[in-house]
Amino acid sequence: MIGETSYYYPAPVYCRKRFAEGAFGHIVFGEAEYYHDWDHGLEAVYKWRAASLGLDWRKQGGDPPMHYPTHSTSMIISVTGAHMTHVSCQGYVDREPGTVFDPEVNIHKNAFSNEMALFKMSDGSAARINEFRRVGHPGAVRMTLFGTQGSFEHNGLGPLWQTKDWNTHIKLADLLTPREMAPAEFSGDMAKVTSRDGTNMYGAPIHDVSRLPKEFAGMHSGHEGSHPFLVDDFVKACVDKKQPPNNIWQAARYAIPGIIAHESAVQGGKLLEVPDLGDAPN
């Protein structure tokens, strides 16, 4: 299922609705990024994983950032349906002393703590993907998408919809930010989401919580409220024998471009073709 995607993050959910309405027009350019500094919990995660397997965490850490692009690539791909065909990527060689991003230390022979890739898309647009593990930033998983008729932007000040008309800026923070709300605001039951500061809150108002079974009520979730929807998709797929929207063919389109992007970075940004395994069967 590739649960570490952003398929059900509020921003892609919103953008899929606007894209289906034709509000974007033709897509011109997309951006998505996953900023997660090594000091913000990643070191502890690698230590825990390695210890559970009896491995040296320093050797296991330091993997190429573009080998884990699914938070970012899924944002663009899940909205437009286009896939990545070519890539040129640049890597930032880590400079911290004693770092796991040392090709003589980690088993990946990787020196990059940050990677930045520019992709050509199958619909004629382009997309920039950033995967950063060493950055002076509180952390973010976010996207921006520009079309010929409308655009969605998300930065530190929040998400915004706008068109060519200067007077059509629509602030979307209230719609896309997970928050604690009264159950009466929902047409169905919703699992609770735990925020970064540990407080409990429900999913964002953009989420269609009416589709979730009542058994999910009161459960904790994460990743901007996406967990209940991924689980619901998986169970329904098992029962109905139908492909979920976030299926293994989509997962391949999320992950393979990152593998090729890292190869491009190793080769100094050489433009490489991204293989595609095709659409999911009906």
C-alpha positions as CSV (number, residue, x, y, z in Angstrom):
1,M,0.0,0.0,0.0
2,I,3.0,2.3,0.5
3,G,1.3,4.0,3.5
4,E,4.0,6.7,3.6
5,T,2.4,8.5,0.7
6,S,0.5,11.8,0.8
7,Y,-2.4,10.5,-1.2
8,Y,-4.9,11.4,1.6
9,Y,-3.2,14.5,2.9
10,P,-5.6,17.4,2.8
11,A,-3.8,19.3,0.1
12,P,-3.8,16.5,-2.6
13,V,-7.4,15.7,-1.7
14,Y,-8.4,19.3,-2.3
15,C,-6.3,19.5,-5.5
16,R,-7.8,16.3,-6.9
17,K,-11.3,17.9,-6.5
18,R,-10.2,21.1,-8.3
19,F,-8.4,19.1,-11.0
20,A,-11.5,17.0,-11.6
21,E,-13.6,20.2,-12.0
22,G,-11.1,21.5,-14.6
23,A,-10.2,24.5,-12.4
24,F,-6.5,24.1,-13.0
25,G,-6.8,23.9,-16.8
26,H,-3.7,22.2,-18.2
27,I,-1.0,21.5,-15.6
28,V,2.2,23.5,-16.2
29,F,4.4,22.8,-13.2
30,G,4.3,21.1,-9.9
31,E,6.5,21.1,-6.8
32,A,6.5,18.8,-3.8
33,E,8.9,18.5,-0.9
34,Y,9.6,16.4,2.2
35,Y,11.8,18.3,4.7
36,H,12.7,16.1,7.7
37,D,16.0,17.1,9.4
38,W,18.1,14.2,10.7
39,D,18.0,15.7,14.2
40,H,14.2,15.7,14.2
41,G,13.7,12.1,15.2
42,L,15.4,10.3,12.2
43,E,18.5,9.3,14.2
44,A,16.3,7.7,16.9
45,V,14.3,5.9,14.2
46,Y,17.4,4.4,12.6
47,K,18.9,3.4,16.0
48,W,15.6,1.6,16.9
49,R,15.3,-0.2,13.6
50,A,18.9,-1.3,13.6
51,A,18.8,-2.5,17.2
52,S,15.7,-4.6,16.6
53,L,17.6,-6.4,13.8
54,G,21.0,-6.5,15.5
55,L,22.6,-4.2,12.9
56,D,24.9,-1.2,13.0
57,W,22.6,1.9,12.8
58,R,25.4,4.0,11.3
59,K,25.7,1.7,8.4
60,Q,22.0,1.5,7.9
61,G,21.5,5.2,8.1
62,G,22.5,7.7,5.4
63,D,20.4,6.2,2.7
64,P,19.9,8.5,-0.4
65,P,17.0,10.9,0.3
66,M,15.5,10.2,-3.2
67,H,15.2,6.5,-2.2
68,Y,12.3,7.7,0.0
69,P,10.4,10.1,-2.2
70,T,6.8,8.8,-1.8
71,H,5.6,11.6,0.5
72,S,6.5,14.1,-2.3
73,T,6.0,12.3,-5.7
74,S,2.6,11.0,-4.7
75,M,1.3,14.6,-4.2
76,I,1.8,15.4,-7.9
77,I,1.1,12.0,-9.4
78,S,-2.1,11.4,-7.4
79,V,-3.6,14.7,-8.5
80,T,-2.8,14.8,-12.2
81,G,-2.5,11.1,-13.1
82,A,0.6,11.9,-15.1
83,H,3.8,9.9,-14.4
84,M,7.5,10.9,-14.5
85,T,9.4,10.1,-17.7
86,H,12.8,11.8,-17.3
87,V,14.9,13.3,-14.5
88,S,17.9,15.4,-13.7
89,C,18.9,15.5,-10.1
90,Q,21.4,17.4,-7.9
91,G,22.7,16.2,-4.6
92,Y,24.0,18.2,-1.6
93,V,27.1,16.6,-0.1
94,D,26.7,16.5,3.7
95,R,29.3,18.5,5.6
96,E,28.5,17.6,9.3
97,P,31.4,15.9,11.1
98,G,30.8,12.2,12.0
99,T,27.8,12.1,9.8
100,V,26.0,8.9,8.6
101,F,26.0,10.6,5.2
102,D,29.6,9.4,4.7
103,P,30.1,7.0,1.8
104,E,32.8,5.3,3.9
105,V,30.3,4.7,6.7
106,N,26.9,3.9,5.3
107,I,26.2,0.7,3.2
108,H,24.6,2.8,0.5
109,K,27.9,4.6,-0.4
110,N,25.9,7.8,-0.2
111,A,27.2,11.3,0.5
112,F,24.0,13.2,-0.1
113,S,21.8,14.4,2.8
114,N,19.7,16.5,0.4
115,E,18.6,15.9,-3.2
116,M,16.7,18.1,-5.6
117,A,15.2,16.6,-8.8
118,L,13.5,18.1,-11.9
119,F,11.3,15.7,-13.7
120,K,9.6,15.7,-17.1
121,M,6.0,14.5,-16.8
122,S,4.0,12.4,-19.2
123,D,1.4,15.2,-19.6
124,G,4.0,17.7,-20.9
125,S,4.4,19.5,-17.6
126,A,7.5,19.5,-15.2
127,A,7.8,18.8,-11.5
128,R,10.4,19.6,-8.9
129,I,10.8,17.3,-6.0
130,N,13.0,18.1,-2.9
131,E,14.0,15.5,-0.3
132,F,16.0,17.1,2.5
133,R,17.4,15.4,5.6
134,R,19.7,18.2,6.7
135,V,17.9,21.5,6.7
136,G,17.2,24.4,9.0
137,H,13.5,24.1,8.9
138,P,10.8,22.8,11.3
139,G,9.8,20.2,8.7
140,A,7.1,20.0,6.0
141,V,5.3,17.8,3.5
142,R,3.7,20.1,1.0
143,M,2.9,20.8,-2.6
144,T,2.4,23.6,-5.1
145,L,0.7,23.1,-8.5
146,F,0.4,25.6,-11.3
147,G,-2.1,25.3,-14.1
148,T,-3.1,27.4,-17.1
149,Q,-6.3,28.5,-15.3
150,G,-5.7,28.1,-11.6
151,S,-3.0,27.4,-9.1
152,F,-2.5,25.9,-5.6
153,E,0.3,27.2,-3.5
154,H,1.5,26.1,0.0
155,N,4.3,27.7,2.0
156,G,5.1,28.6,5.6
157,L,2.1,31.0,5.6
158,G,-0.3,28.3,4.6
159,P,-2.2,26.9,1.6
160,L,-3.8,29.2,-1.0
161,W,-5.9,28.9,-4.2
162,Q,-5.6,31.6,-6.8
163,T,-6.3,32.4,-10.5
164,K,-5.3,35.1,-13.0
165,D,-7.8,37.4,-11.2
166,W,-6.0,39.3,-8.4
167,N,-9.2,39.3,-6.4
168,T,-9.6,35.5,-6.3
169,H,-7.0,34.6,-3.6
170,I,-8.7,32.0,-1.4
171,K,-7.0,31.1,1.9
172,L,-7.5,27.4,2.6
173,A,-6.0,26.9,6.1
174,D,-9.4,26.4,7.7
175,L,-10.4,23.8,5.1
176,L,-7.1,21.9,5.0
177,T,-5.7,22.0,8.5
178,P,-6.5,19.1,10.8
179,R,-8.2,20.4,13.9
180,E,-10.4,19.3,16.8
181,M,-14.1,19.7,15.9
182,A,-17.4,18.6,17.3
183,P,-18.7,15.3,16.0
184,A,-21.8,17.2,14.7
185,E,-19.6,18.8,12.0
186,F,-19.2,15.4,10.4
187,S,-21.7,13.3,8.6
188,G,-20.0,10.2,9.9
189,D,-17.5,9.0,12.5
190,M,-13.8,10.0,12.4
191,A,-10.7,8.7,14.0
192,K,-8.6,11.1,15.9
193,V,-5.3,12.5,14.6
194,T,-2.4,13.3,16.8
195,S,-0.6,16.5,15.9
196,R,3.1,17.2,16.2
197,D,2.7,18.8,19.6
198,G,0.8,15.7,20.9
199,T,-2.7,17.2,21.0
200,N,-5.6,15.2,19.7
201,M,-7.6,16.5,16.8
202,Y,-9.8,15.2,14.0
203,G,-9.0,15.2,10.3
204,A,-9.3,18.3,8.1
205,P,-12.7,19.4,7.0
206,I,-11.8,18.5,3.4
207,H,-11.7,14.8,4.4
208,D,-14.8,12.8,3.5
209,V,-15.2,11.2,6.9
210,S,-18.7,9.9,6.1
211,R,-17.1,6.9,4.2
212,L,-15.3,5.6,7.3
213,P,-16.8,2.9,9.5
214,K,-17.9,3.7,13.0
215,E,-15.4,1.3,14.3
216,F,-12.6,3.8,13.5
217,A,-14.1,6.4,15.9
218,G,-11.6,7.3,18.7
219,M,-8.6,5.6,17.1
220,H,-5.4,7.6,16.8
221,S,-4.0,8.3,13.4
222,G,-1.2,10.4,11.7
223,H,0.1,11.8,8.5
224,E,-2.5,14.5,8.4
225,G,-5.4,12.2,9.0
226,S,-4.6,9.8,6.1
227,H,-4.2,6.5,8.0
228,P,-8.0,5.7,8.4
229,F,-8.5,6.1,4.7
230,L,-5.6,3.9,3.7
231,V,-6.8,1.2,6.0
232,D,-10.3,1.5,4.7
233,D,-9.1,1.3,1.1
234,F,-7.0,-1.8,1.9
235,V,-9.9,-3.7,3.6
236,K,-12.3,-2.8,0.9
237,A,-9.9,-4.0,-1.7
238,C,-9.5,-7.4,0.1
239,V,-13.3,-7.8,0.4
240,D,-14.4,-6.5,-3.0
241,K,-11.3,-7.8,-5.0
242,K,-10.9,-4.3,-6.6
243,Q,-7.8,-2.2,-6.9
244,P,-7.7,0.6,-4.3
245,P,-6.9,4.1,-5.7
246,N,-3.4,4.0,-4.0
247,N,-2.4,0.7,-5.5
248,I,0.9,-1.0,-6.2
249,W,1.1,0.3,-9.7
250,Q,0.7,3.8,-8.3
251,A,3.3,3.0,-5.7
252,A,5.8,2.0,-8.4
253,R,5.2,5.4,-10.0
254,Y,5.9,7.1,-6.7
255,A,9.1,5.2,-5.9
256,I,10.9,4.3,-9.1
257,P,11.5,8.0,-10.1
258,G,13.4,8.5,-6.9
259,I,15.7,5.6,-7.6
260,I,16.6,7.0,-11.0
261,A,16.9,10.5,-9.6
262,H,19.6,9.4,-7.2
263,E,21.5,7.7,-10.1
264,S,21.3,11.1,-11.9
265,A,22.7,12.9,-8.8
266,V,25.6,10.4,-8.6
267,Q,26.3,11.2,-12.3
268,G,26.3,14.9,-11.7
269,G,22.8,15.6,-12.8
270,K,22.7,13.6,-16.0
271,L,19.3,13.5,-17.7
272,L,18.0,9.9,-17.3
273,E,14.9,8.2,-18.5
274,V,12.5,6.9,-15.8
275,P,11.0,3.5,-16.6
276,D,7.2,3.0,-16.2
277,L,5.4,-0.2,-15.3
278,G,2.1,1.0,-16.7
279,D,-1.4,1.5,-15.3
280,A,-3.1,-0.8,-12.9
281,P,-5.4,-3.4,-14.5
282,N,-9.1,-2.7,-14.2
